[in-house]
Amino acid sequence: MEMSLWNKLGYTDNPYSPRPIEANELGVQLLVGREKELKKLQNYIKSSDTHATLEGPNGVGKTSLVAVTGYQLLSSFKDKQSQQALIPIPEPFQLSNKADSSLKCNFE
């Protein structure tokens, strides 16, 4: 495996990457300064009568926030801190206005 410039500088990846933070323990450590938003989103998701909606410009960390929140909620279930089994989707997806033939249903 070829070492990148970022690896040579001591980073595991490009710190300027636009990719969202992954839903794992490293993601929890990397999402710094968003504790208030994490707690608020967890409360919304755990509530049975609300649907959380995140809005904001591109690149502010909405997908990362959701990924880390989902990971933390799943971890709290596995650690028996919660009785709610909330399982996050493994990969983020984006909705578009383009028709996707793989999502169409044929009722003929």
Phi and psi restraints in degrees (range 20) as a CNS / XPLOR table:
assign (resid 1 and name C) (resid 2 and name N)
       (resid 2 and name CA) (resid 2 and name C) 1.0 -79.1 20.0 2
assign (resid 2 and name N) (resid 2 and name CA)
       (resid 2 and name C) (resid 3 and name N) 1.0 135.5 20.0 2
assign (resid 2 and name C) (resid 3 and name N)
       (resid 3 and name CA) (resid 3 and name C) 1.0 -83.0 20.0 2
assign (resid 3 and name N) (resid 3 and name CA)
       (resid 3 and name C) (resid 4 and name N) 1.0 132.4 20.0 2
assign (resid 3 and name C) (resid 4 and name N)
       (resid 4 and name CA) (resid 4 and name C) 1.0 -85.8 20.0 2
assign (resid 4 and name N) (resid 4 and name CA)
       (resid 4 and name C) (resid 5 and name N) 1.0 169.9 20.0 2
assign (resid 4 and name C) (resid 5 and name N)
       (resid 5 and name CA) (resid 5 and name C) 1.0 -57.1 20.0 2
assign (resid 5 and name N) (resid 5 and name CA)
       (resid 5 and name C) (resid 6 and name N) 1.0 -40.2 20.0 2
assign (resid 5 and name C) (resid 6 and name N)
       (resid 6 and name CA) (resid 6 and name C) 1.0 -66.4 20.0 2
assign (resid 6 and name N) (resid 6 and name CA)
       (resid 6 and name C) (resid 7 and name N) 1.0 -38.8 20.0 2
assign (resid 6 and name C) (resid 7 and name N)
       (resid 7 and name CA) (resid 7 and name C) 1.0 -62.5 20.0 2
assign (resid 7 and name N) (resid 7 and name CA)
       (resid 7 and name C) (resid 8 and name N) 1.0 -41.8 20.0 2
assign (resid 7 and name C) (resid 8 and name N)
       (resid 8 and name CA) (resid 8 and name C) 1.0 -63.7 20.0 2
assign (resid 8 and name N) (resid 8 and name CA)
       (resid 8 and name C) (resid 9 and name N) 1.0 -28.9 20.0 2
assign (resid 8 and name C) (resid 9 and name N)
       (resid 9 and name CA) (resid 9 and name C) 1.0 -87.0 20.0 2
assign (resid 9 and name N) (resid 9 and name CA)
       (resid 9 and name C) (resid 10 and name N) 1.0 -0.4 20.0 2
assign (resid 9 and name C) (resid 10 and name N)
       (resid 10 and name CA) (resid 10 and name C) 1.0 99.3 20.0 2
assign (resid 10 and name N) (resid 10 and name CA)
       (resid 10 and name C) (resid 11 and name N) 1.0 4.5 20.0 2
assign (resid 10 and name C) (resid 11 and name N)
       (resid 11 and name CA) (resid 11 and name C) 1.0 -94.2 20.0 2
assign (resid 11 and name N) (resid 11 and name CA)
       (resid 11 and name C) (resid 12 and name N) 1.0 153.9 20.0 2
assign (resid 11 and name C) (resid 12 and name N)
       (resid 12 and name CA) (resid 12 and name C) 1.0 -84.5 20.0 2
assign (resid 12 and name N) (resid 12 and name CA)
       (resid 12 and name C) (resid 13 and name N) 1.0 -20.4 20.0 2
assign (resid 12 and name C) (resid 13 and name N)
       (resid 13 and name CA) (resid 13 and name C) 1.0 -157.7 20.0 2
assign (resid 13 and name N) (resid 13 and name CA)
       (resid 13 and name C) (resid 14 and name N) 1.0 174.6 20.0 2
assign (resid 13 and name C) (resid 14 and name N)
       (resid 14 and name CA) (resid 14 and name C) 1.0 -64.5 20.0 2
assign (resid 14 and name N) (resid 14 and name CA)
       (resid 14 and name C) (resid 15 and name N) 1.0 116.8 20.0 2
assign (resid 14 and name C) (resid 15 and name N)
       (resid 15 and name CA) (resid 15 and name C) 1.0 -69.1 20.0 2
assign (resid 15 and name N) (resid 15 and name CA)
       (resid 15 and name C) (resid 16 and name N) 1.0 -10.3 20.0 2
assign (resid 15 and name C) (resid 16 and name N)
       (resid 16 and name CA) (resid 16 and name C) 1.0 -103.5 20.0 2
assign (resid 16 and name N) (resid 16 and name CA)
       (resid 16 and name C) (resid 17 and name N) 1.0 13.7 20.0 2
assign (resid 16 and name C) (resid 17 and name N)
       (resid 17 and name CA) (resid 17 and name C) 1.0 -65.4 20.0 2
assign (resid 17 and name N) (resid 17 and name CA)
       (resid 17 and name C) (resid 18 and name N) 1.0 137.3 20.0 2
assign (resid 17 and name C) (resid 18 and name N)
       (resid 18 and name CA) (resid 18 and name C) 1.0 -81.6 20.0 2
assign (resid 18 and name N) (resid 18 and name CA)
       (resid 18 and name C) (resid 19 and name N) 1.0 -2.6 20.0 2
assign (resid 18 and name C) (resid 19 and name N)
       (resid 19 and name CA) (resid 19 and name C) 1.0 -66.9 20.0 2
assign (resid 19 and name N) (resid 19 and name CA)
       (resid 19 and name C) (resid 20 and name N) 1.0 145.7 20.0 2
assign (resid 19 and name C) (resid 20 and name N)
       (resid 20 and name CA) (resid 20 and name C) 1.0 -68.4 20.0 2
assign (resid 20 and name N) (resid 20 and name CA)
       (resid 20 and name C) (resid 21 and name N) 1.0 156.7 20.0 2
assign (resid 20 and name C) (resid 21 and name N)
       (resid 21 and name CA) (resid 21 and name C) 1.0 -67.5 20.0 2
assign (resid 21 and name N) (resid 21 and name CA)
       (resid 21 and name C) (resid 22 and name N) 1.0 139.8 20.0 2
assign (resid 21 and name C) (resid 22 and name N)
       (resid 22 and name CA) (resid 22 and name C) 1.0 -79.1 20.0 2
assign (resid 22 and name N) (resid 22 and name CA)
       (resid 22 and name C) (resid 23 and name N) 1.0 157.8 20.0 2
assign (resid 22 and name C) (resid 23 and name N)
       (resid 23 and name CA) (resid 23 and name C) 1.0 -85.5 20.0 2
assign (resid 23 and name N) (resid 23 and name CA)
       (resid 23 and name C) (resid 24 and name N) 1.0 80.9 20.0 2
assign (resid 23 and name C) (resid 24 and name N)
       (resid 24 and name CA) (resid 24 and name C) 1.0 -157.1 20.0 2
assign (resid 24 and name N) (resid 24 and name CA)
       (resid 24 and name C) (resid 25 and name N) 1.0 -176.5 20.0 2
assign (resid 24 and name C) (resid 25 and name N)
       (resid 25 and name CA) (resid 25 and name C) 1.0 -63.1 20.0 2
assign (resid 25 and name N) (resid 25 and name CA)
       (resid 25 and name C) (resid 26 and name N) 1.0 -37.9 20.0 2
assign (resid 25 and name C) (resid 26 and name N)
       (resid 26 and name CA) (resid 26 and name C) 1.0 -63.5 20.0 2
assign (resid 26 and name N) (resid 26 and name CA)
       (resid 26 and name C) (resid 27 and name N) 1.0 -38.3 20.0 2
assign (resid 26 and name C) (resid 27 and name N)
       (resid 27 and name CA) (resid 27 and name C) 1.0 -61.1 20.0 2
assign (resid 27 and name N) (resid 27 and name CA)
       (resid 27 and name C) (resid 28 and name N) 1.0 -38.7 20.0 2
assign (resid 27 and name C) (resid 28 and name N)
       (resid 28 and name CA) (resid 28 and name C) 1.0 -61.3 20.0 2
assign (resid 28 and name N) (resid 28 and name CA)
       (resid 28 and name C) (resid 29 and name N) 1.0 -41.9 20.0 2
assign (resid 28 and name C) (resid 29 and name N)
       (resid 29 and name CA) (resid 29 and name C) 1.0 -70.2 20.0 2
assign (resid 29 and name N) (resid 29 and name CA)
       (resid 29 and name C) (resid 30 and name N) 1.0 -33.8 20.0 2
assign (resid 29 and name C) (resid 30 and name N)
       (resid 30 and name CA) (resid 30 and name C) 1.0 -78.6 20.0 2
assign (resid 30 and name N) (resid 30 and name CA)
       (resid 30 and name C) (resid 31 and name N) 1.0 -25.7 20.0 2
assign (resid 30 and name C) (resid 31 and name N)
       (resid 31 and name CA) (resid 31 and name C) 1.0 -83.3 20.0 2
assign (resid 31 and name N) (resid 31 and name CA)
       (resid 31 and name C) (resid 32 and name N) 1.0 88.2 20.0 2
assign (resid 31 and name C) (resid 32 and name N)
       (resid 32 and name CA) (resid 32 and name C) 1.0 -99.1 20.0 2
assign (resid 32 and name N) (resid 32 and name CA)
       (resid 32 and name C) (resid 33 and name N) 1.0 138.6 20.0 2
assign (resid 32 and name C) (resid 33 and name N)
       (resid 33 and name CA) (resid 33 and name C) 1.0 80.8 20.0 2
assign (resid 33 and name N) (resid 33 and name CA)
       (resid 33 and name C) (resid 34 and name N) 1.0 12.3 20.0 2
assign (resid 33 and name C) (resid 34 and name N)
       (resid 34 and name CA) (resid 34 and name C) 1.0 -118.1 20.0 2
assign (resid 34 and name N) (resid 34 and name CA)
       (resid 34 and name C) (resid 35 and name N) 1.0 22.4 20.0 2
assign (resid 34 and name C) (resid 35 and name N)
       (resid 35 and name CA) (resid 35 and name C) 1.0 -58.6 20.0 2
assign (resid 35 and name N) (resid 35 and name CA)
       (resid 35 and name C) (resid 36 and name N) 1.0 -41.0 20.0 2
assign (resid 35 and name C) (resid 36 and name N)
       (resid 36 and name CA) (resid 36 and name C) 1.0 -63.1 20.0 2
assign (resid 36 and name N) (resid 36 and name CA)
       (resid 36 and name C) (resid 37 and name N) 1.0 -44.9 20.0 2
assign (resid 36 and name C) (resid 37 and name N)
       (resid 37 and name CA) (resid 37 and name C) 1.0 -67.5 20.0 2
assign (resid 37 and name N) (resid 37 and name CA)
       (resid 37 and name C) (resid 38 and name N) 1.0 -38.7 20.0 2
assign (resid 37 and name C) (resid 38 and name N)
       (resid 38 and name CA) (resid 38 and name C) 1.0 -59.7 20.0 2
assign (resid 38 and name N) (resid 38 and name CA)
       (resid 38 and name C) (resid 39 and name N) 1.0 -47.7 20.0 2
assign (resid 38 and name C) (resid 39 and name N)
       (resid 39 and name CA) (resid 39 and name C) 1.0 -63.6 20.0 2
assign (resid 39 and name N) (resid 39 and name CA)
       (resid 39 and name C) (resid 40 and name N) 1.0 -43.1 20.0 2
assign (resid 39 and name C) (resid 40 and name N)
       (resid 40 and name CA) (resid 40 and name C) 1.0 -64.5 20.0 2
assign (resid 40 and name N) (resid 40 and name CA)
       (resid 40 and name C) (resid 41 and name N) 1.0 -43.5 20.0 2
assign (resid 40 and name C) (resid 41 and name N)
       (resid 41 and name CA) (resid 41 and name C) 1.0 -66.0 20.0 2
assign (resid 41 and name N) (resid 41 and name CA)
       (resid 41 and name C) (resid 42 and name N) 1.0 -40.0 20.0 2
assign (resid 41 and name C) (resid 42 and name N)
       (resid 42 and name CA) (resid 42 and name C) 1.0 -59.1 20.0 2
assign (resid 42 and name N) (resid 42 and name CA)
       (resid 42 and name C) (resid 43 and name N) 1.0 -44.2 20.0 2
assign (resid 42 and name C) (resid 43 and name N)
       (resid 43 and name CA) (resid 43 and name C) 1.0 -63.2 20.0 2
assign (resid 43 and name N) (resid 43 and name CA)
       (resid 43 and name C) (resid 44 and name N) 1.0 -41.6 20.0 2
assign (resid 43 and name C) (resid 44 and name N)
       (resid 44 and name CA) (resid 44 and name C) 1.0 -63.9 20.0 2
assign (resid 44 and name N) (resid 44 and name CA)
       (resid 44 and name C) (resid 45 and name N) 1.0 -44.3 20.0 2
assign (resid 44 and name C) (resid 45 and name N)
       (resid 45 and name CA) (resid 45 and name C) 1.0 -66.7 20.0 2
assign (resid 45 and name N) (resid 45 and name CA)
       (resid 45 and name C) (resid 46 and name N) 1.0 -39.8 20.0 2
assign (resid 45 and name C) (resid 46 and name N)
       (resid 46 and name CA) (resid 46 and name C) 1.0 -71.8 20.0 2
assign (resid 46 and name N) (resid 46 and name CA)
       (resid 46 and name C) (resid 47 and name N) 1.0 -22.0 20.0 2
assign (resid 46 and name C) (resid 47 and name N)
       (resid 47 and name CA) (resid 47 and name C) 1.0 -73.7 20.0 2
assign (resid 47 and name N) (resid 47 and name CA)
       (resid 47 and name C) (resid 48 and name N) 1.0 133.1 20.0 2
assign (resid 47 and name C) (resid 48 and name N)
       (resid 48 and name CA) (resid 48 and name C) 1.0 -80.2 20.0 2
assign (resid 48 and name N) (resid 48 and name CA)
       (resid 48 and name C) (resid 49 and name N) 1.0 -10.8 20.0 2
assign (resid 48 and name C) (resid 49 and name N)
       (resid 49 and name CA) (resid 49 and name C) 1.0 -111.6 20.0 2
assign (resid 49 and name N) (resid 49 and name CA)
       (resid 49 and name C) (resid 50 and name N) 1.0 14.3 20.0 2
assign (resid 49 and name C) (resid 50 and name N)
       (resid 50 and name CA) (resid 50 and name C) 1.0 -131.4 20.0 2
assign (resid 50 and name N) (resid 50 and name CA)
       (resid 50 and name C) (resid 51 and name N) 1.0 158.3 20.0 2
assign (resid 50 and name C) (resid 51 and name N)
       (resid 51 and name CA) (resid 51 and name C) 1.0 -126.4 20.0 2
assign (resid 51 and name N) (resid 51 and name CA)
       (resid 51 and name C) (resid 52 and name N) 1.0 116.1 20.0 2
assign (resid 51 and name C) (resid 52 and name N)
       (resid 52 and name CA) (resid 52 and name C) 1.0 -71.1 20.0 2
assign (resid 52 and name N) (resid 52 and name CA)
       (resid 52 and name C) (resid 53 and name N) 1.0 138.5 20.0 2
assign (resid 52 and name C) (resid 53 and name N)
       (resid 53 and name CA) (resid 53 and name C) 1.0 -132.9 20.0 2
assign (resid 53 and name N) (resid 53 and name CA)
       (resid 53 and name C) (resid 54 and name N) 1.0 127.7 20.0 2
assign (resid 53 and name C) (resid 54 and name N)
       (resid 54 and name CA) (resid 54 and name C) 1.0 -108.7 20.0 2
assign (resid 54 and name N) (resid 54 and name CA)
       (resid 54 and name C) (resid 55 and name N) 1.0 133.5 20.0 2
assign (resid 54 and name C) (resid 55 and name N)
       (resid 55 and name CA) (resid 55 and name C) 1.0 -128.6 20.0 2
assign (resid 55 and name N) (resid 55 and name CA)
       (resid 55 and name C) (resid 56 and name N) 1.0 148.4 20.0 2
assign (resid 55 and name C) (resid 56 and name N)
       (resid 56 and name CA) (resid 56 and name C) 1.0 163.7 20.0 2
assign (resid 56 and name N) (resid 56 and name CA)
       (resid 56 and name C) (resid 57 and name N) 1.0 166.8 20.0 2
assign (resid 56 and name C) (resid 57 and name N)
       (resid 57 and name CA) (resid 57 and name C) 1.0 -65.9 20.0 2
assign (resid 57 and name N) (resid 57 and name CA)
       (resid 57 and name C) (resid 58 and name N) 1.0 163.0 20.0 2
assign (resid 57 and name C) (resid 58 and name N)
       (resid 58 and name CA) (resid 58 and name C) 1.0 -58.6 20.0 2
assign (resid 58 and name N) (resid 58 and name CA)
       (resid 58 and name C) (resid 59 and name N) 1.0 139.0 20.0 2
assign (resid 58 and name C) (resid 59 and name N)
       (resid 59 and name CA) (resid 59 and name C) 1.0 84.3 20.0 2
assign (resid 59 and name N) (resid 59 and name CA)
       (resid 59 and name C) (resid 60 and name N) 1.0 9.0 20.0 2
assign (resid 59 and name C) (resid 60 and name N)
       (resid 60 and name CA) (resid 60 and name C) 1.0 -88.7 20.0 2
assign (resid 60 and name N) (resid 60 and name CA)
       (resid 60 and name C) (resid 61 and name N) 1.0 -8.1 20.0 2
assign (resid 60 and name C) (resid 61 and name N)
       (resid 61 and name CA) (resid 61 and name C) 1.0 107.1 20.0 2
assign (resid 61 and name N) (resid 61 and name CA)
       (resid 61 and name C) (resid 62 and name N) 1.0 20.1 20.0 2
assign (resid 61 and name C) (resid 62 and name N)
       (resid 62 and name CA) (resid 62 and name C) 1.0 -61.8 20.0 2
assign (resid 62 and name N) (resid 62 and name CA)
       (resid 62 and name C) (resid 63 and name N) 1.0 -47.8 20.0 2
assign (resid 62 and name C) (resid 63 and name N)
       (resid 63 and name CA) (resid 63 and name C) 1.0 -65.6 20.0 2
assign (resid 63 and name N) (resid 63 and name CA)
       (resid 63 and name C) (resid 64 and name N) 1.0 -40.0 20.0 2
assign (resid 63 and name C) (resid 64 and name N)
       (resid 64 and name CA) (resid 64 and name C) 1.0 -62.9 20.0 2
assign (resid 64 and name N) (resid 64 and name CA)
       (resid 64 and name C) (resid 65 and name N) 1.0 -42.2 20.0 2
assign (resid 64 and name C) (resid 65 and name N)
       (resid 65 and name CA) (resid 65 and name C) 1.0 -61.5 20.0 2
assign (resid 65 and name N) (resid 65 and name CA)
       (resid 65 and name C) (resid 66 and name N) 1.0 -44.0 20.0 2
assign (resid 65 and name C) (resid 66 and name N)
       (resid 66 and name CA) (resid 66 and name C) 1.0 -66.2 20.0 2
assign (resid 66 and name N) (resid 66 and name CA)
       (resid 66 and name C) (resid 67 and name N) 1.0 -42.8 20.0 2
assign (resid 66 and name C) (resid 67 and name N)
       (resid 67 and name CA) (resid 67 and name C) 1.0 -61.8 20.0 2
assign (resid 67 and name N) (resid 67 and name CA)
       (resid 67 and name C) (resid 68 and name N) 1.0 -48.1 20.0 2
assign (resid 67 and name C) (resid 68 and name N)
       (resid 68 and name CA) (resid 68 and name C) 1.0 -67.8 20.0 2
assign (resid 68 and name N) (resid 68 and name CA)
       (resid 68 and name C) (resid 69 and name N) 1.0 -38.9 20.0 2
assign (resid 68 and name C) (resid 69 and name N)
       (resid 69 and name CA) (resid 69 and name C) 1.0 -61.0 20.0 2
assign (resid 69 and name N) (resid 69 and name CA)
       (resid 69 and name C) (resid 70 and name N) 1.0 -46.0 20.0 2
assign (resid 69 and name C) (resid 70 and name N)
       (resid 70 and name CA) (resid 70 and name C) 1.0 -60.4 20.0 2
assign (resid 70 and name N) (resid 70 and name CA)
       (resid 70 and name C) (resid 71 and name N) 1.0 -42.4 20.0 2
assign (resid 70 and name C) (resid 71 and name N)
       (resid 71 and name CA) (resid 71 and name C) 1.0 -62.3 20.0 2
assign (resid 71 and name N) (resid 71 and name CA)
       (resid 71 and name C) (resid 72 and name N) 1.0 -44.7 20.0 2
assign (resid 71 and name C) (resid 72 and name N)
       (resid 72 and name CA) (resid 72 and name C) 1.0 -64.9 20.0 2
assign (resid 72 and name N) (resid 72 and name CA)
       (resid 72 and name C) (resid 73 and name N) 1.0 -38.5 20.0 2
assign (resid 72 and name C) (resid 73 and name N)
       (resid 73 and name CA) (resid 73 and name C) 1.0 -66.9 20.0 2
assign (resid 73 and name N) (resid 73 and name CA)
       (resid 73 and name C) (resid 74 and name N) 1.0 -41.1 20.0 2
assign (resid 73 and name C) (resid 74 and name N)
       (resid 74 and name CA) (resid 74 and name C) 1.0 -64.7 20.0 2
assign (resid 74 and name N) (resid 74 and name CA)
       (resid 74 and name C) (resid 75 and name N) 1.0 -41.2 20.0 2
assign (resid 74 and name C) (resid 75 and name N)
       (resid 75 and name CA) (resid 75 and name C) 1.0 -63.2 20.0 2
assign (resid 75 and name N) (resid 75 and name CA)
       (resid 75 and name C) (resid 76 and name N) 1.0 -39.3 20.0 2
assign (resid 75 and name C) (resid 76 and name N)
       (resid 76 and name CA) (resid 76 and name C) 1.0 -67.0 20.0 2
assign (resid 76 and name N) (resid 76 and name CA)
       (resid 76 and name C) (resid 77 and name N) 1.0 -31.1 20.0 2
assign (resid 76 and name C) (resid 77 and name N)
       (resid 77 and name CA) (resid 77 and name C) 1.0 -70.2 20.0 2
assign (resid 77 and name N) (resid 77 and name CA)
       (resid 77 and name C) (resid 78 and name N) 1.0 -45.9 20.0 2
assign (resid 77 and name C) (resid 78 and name N)
       (resid 78 and name CA) (resid 78 and name C) 1.0 -62.6 20.0 2
assign (resid 78 and name N) (resid 78 and name CA)
       (resid 78 and name C) (resid 79 and name N) 1.0 -34.3 20.0 2
assign (resid 78 and name C) (resid 79 and name N)
       (resid 79 and name CA) (resid 79 and name C) 1.0 -84.0 20.0 2
assign (resid 79 and name N) (resid 79 and name CA)
       (resid 79 and name C) (resid 80 and name N) 1.0 6.5 20.0 2
assign (resid 79 and name C) (resid 80 and name N)
       (resid 80 and name CA) (resid 80 and name C) 1.0 60.5 20.0 2
assign (resid 80 and name N) (resid 80 and name CA)
       (resid 80 and name C) (resid 81 and name N) 1.0 28.7 20.0 2
assign (resid 80 and name C) (resid 81 and name N)
       (resid 81 and name CA) (resid 81 and name C) 1.0 -88.8 20.0 2
assign (resid 81 and name N) (resid 81 and name CA)
       (resid 81 and name C) (resid 82 and name N) 1.0 -13.9 20.0 2
assign (resid 81 and name C) (resid 82 and name N)
       (resid 82 and name CA) (resid 82 and name C) 1.0 -141.2 20.0 2
assign (resid 82 and name N) (resid 82 and name CA)
       (resid 82 and name C) (resid 83 and name N) 1.0 148.0 20.0 2
assign (resid 82 and name C) (resid 83 and name N)
       (resid 83 and name CA) (resid 83 and name C) 1.0 -95.5 20.0 2
assign (resid 83 and name N) (resid 83 and name CA)
       (resid 83 and name C) (resid 84 and name N) 1.0 -5.6 20.0 2
assign (resid 83 and name C) (resid 84 and name N)
       (resid 84 and name CA) (resid 84 and name C) 1.0 -85.7 20.0 2
assign (resid 84 and name N) (resid 84 and name CA)
       (resid 84 and name C) (resid 85 and name N) 1.0 123.1 20.0 2
assign (resid 84 and name C) (resid 85 and name N)
       (resid 85 and name CA) (resid 85 and name C) 1.0 -91.9 20.0 2
assign (resid 85 and name N) (resid 85 and name CA)
       (resid 85 and name C) (resid 86 and name N) 1.0 95.5 20.0 2
assign (resid 85 and name C) (resid 86 and name N)
       (resid 86 and name CA) (resid 86 and name C) 1.0 -105.8 20.0 2
assign (resid 86 and name N) (resid 86 and name CA)
       (resid 86 and name C) (resid 87 and name N) 1.0 114.9 20.0 2
assign (resid 86 and name C) (resid 87 and name N)
       (resid 87 and name CA) (resid 87 and name C) 1.0 -112.5 20.0 2
assign (resid 87 and name N) (resid 87 and name CA)
       (resid 87 and name C) (resid 88 and name N) 1.0 115.9 20.0 2
assign (resid 87 and name C) (resid 88 and name N)
       (resid 88 and name CA) (resid 88 and name C) 1.0 -73.1 20.0 2
assign (resid 88 and name N) (resid 88 and name CA)
       (resid 88 and name C) (resid 89 and name N) 1.0 155.2 20.0 2
assign (resid 88 and name C) (resid 89 and name N)
       (resid 89 and name CA) (resid 89 and name C) 1.0 -70.5 20.0 2
assign (resid 89 and name N) (resid 89 and name CA)
       (resid 89 and name C) (resid 90 and name N) 1.0 145.3 20.0 2
assign (resid 89 and name C) (resid 90 and name N)
       (resid 90 and name CA) (resid 90 and name C) 1.0 -70.3 20.0 2
assign (resid 90 and name N) (resid 90 and name CA)
       (resid 90 and name C) (resid 91 and name N) 1.0 -32.5 20.0 2
assign (resid 90 and name C) (resid 91 and name N)
       (resid 91 and name CA) (resid 91 and name C) 1.0 -127.8 20.0 2
assign (resid 91 and name N) (resid 91 and name CA)
       (resid 91 and name C) (resid 92 and name N) 1.0 135.7 20.0 2
assign (resid 91 and name C) (resid 92 and name N)
       (resid 92 and name CA) (resid 92 and name C) 1.0 -66.9 20.0 2
assign (resid 92 and name N) (resid 92 and name CA)
       (resid 92 and name C) (resid 93 and name N) 1.0 152.3 20.0 2
assign (resid 92 and name C) (resid 93 and name N)
       (resid 93 and name CA) (resid 93 and name C) 1.0 -133.3 20.0 2
assign (resid 93 and name N) (resid 93 and name CA)
       (resid 93 and name C) (resid 94 and name N) 1.0 156.2 20.0 2
assign (resid 93 and name C) (resid 94 and name N)
       (resid 94 and name CA) (resid 94 and name C) 1.0 -118.9 20.0 2
assign (resid 94 and name N) (resid 94 and name CA)
       (resid 94 and name C) (resid 95 and name N) 1.0 133.8 20.0 2
assign (resid 94 and name C) (resid 95 and name N)
       (resid 95 and name CA) (resid 95 and name C) 1.0 -81.8 20.0 2
assign (resid 95 and name N) (resid 95 and name CA)
       (resid 95 and name C) (resid 96 and name N) 1.0 146.5 20.0 2
assign (resid 95 and name C) (resid 96 and name N)
       (resid 96 and name CA) (resid 96 and name C) 1.0 -138.5 20.0 2
assign (resid 96 and name N) (resid 96 and name CA)
       (resid 96 and name C) (resid 97 and name N) 1.0 168.7 20.0 2
assign (resid 96 and name C) (resid 97 and name N)
       (resid 97 and name CA) (resid 97 and name C) 1.0 -91.1 20.0 2
assign (resid 97 and name N) (resid 97 and name CA)
       (resid 97 and name C) (resid 98 and name N) 1.0 3.1 20.0 2
assign (resid 97 and name C) (resid 98 and name N)
       (resid 98 and name CA) (resid 98 and name C) 1.0 -83.8 20.0 2
assign (resid 98 and name N) (resid 98 and name CA)
       (resid 98 and name C) (resid 99 and name N) 1.0 138.3 20.0 2
assign (resid 98 and name C) (resid 99 and name N)
       (resid 99 and name CA) (resid 99 and name C) 1.0 -71.7 20.0 2
assign (resid 99 and name N) (resid 99 and name CA)
       (resid 99 and name C) (resid 100 and name N) 1.0 133.4 20.0 2
assign (resid 99 and name C) (resid 100 and name N)
       (resid 100 and name CA) (resid 100 and name C) 1.0 -111.9 20.0 2
assign (resid 100 and name N) (resid 100 and name CA)
       (resid 100 and name C) (resid 101 and name N) 1.0 113.8 20.0 2
assign (resid 100 and name C) (resid 101 and name N)
       (resid 101 and name CA) (resid 101 and name C) 1.0 -62.6 20.0 2
assign (resid 101 and name N) (resid 101 and name CA)
       (resid 101 and name C) (resid 102 and name N) 1.0 -25.2 20.0 2
assign (resid 101 and name C) (resid 102 and name N)
       (resid 102 and name CA) (resid 102 and name C) 1.0 -73.2 20.0 2
assign (resid 102 and name N) (resid 102 and name CA)
       (resid 102 and name C) (resid 103 and name N) 1.0 -16.8 20.0 2
assign (resid 102 and name C) (resid 103 and name N)
       (resid 103 and name CA) (resid 103 and name C) 1.0 -96.8 20.0 2
assign (resid 103 and name N) (resid 103 and name CA)
       (resid 103 and name C) (resid 104 and name N) 1.0 -6.1 20.0 2
assign (resid 103 and name C) (resid 104 and name N)
       (resid 104 and name CA) (resid 104 and name C) 1.0 -76.0 20.0 2
assign (resid 104 and name N) (resid 104 and name CA)
       (resid 104 and name C) (resid 105 and name N) 1.0 144.3 20.0 2
assign (resid 104 and name C) (resid 105 and name N)
       (resid 105 and name CA) (resid 105 and name C) 1.0 -104.8 20.0 2
assign (resid 105 and name N) (resid 105 and name CA)
       (resid 105 and name C) (resid 106 and name N) 1.0 140.5 20.0 2
assign (resid 105 and name C) (resid 106 and name N)
       (resid 106 and name CA) (resid 106 and name C) 1.0 -108.0 20.0 2
assign (resid 106 and name N) (resid 106 and name CA)
       (resid 106 and name C) (resid 107 and name N) 1.0 113.5 20.0 2
assign (resid 106 and name C) (resid 107 and name N)
       (resid 107 and name CA) (resid 107 and name C) 1.0 -104.6 20.0 2
assign (resid 107 and name N) (resid 107 and name CA)
       (resid 107 and name C) (resid 108 and name N) 1.0 23.3 20.0 2
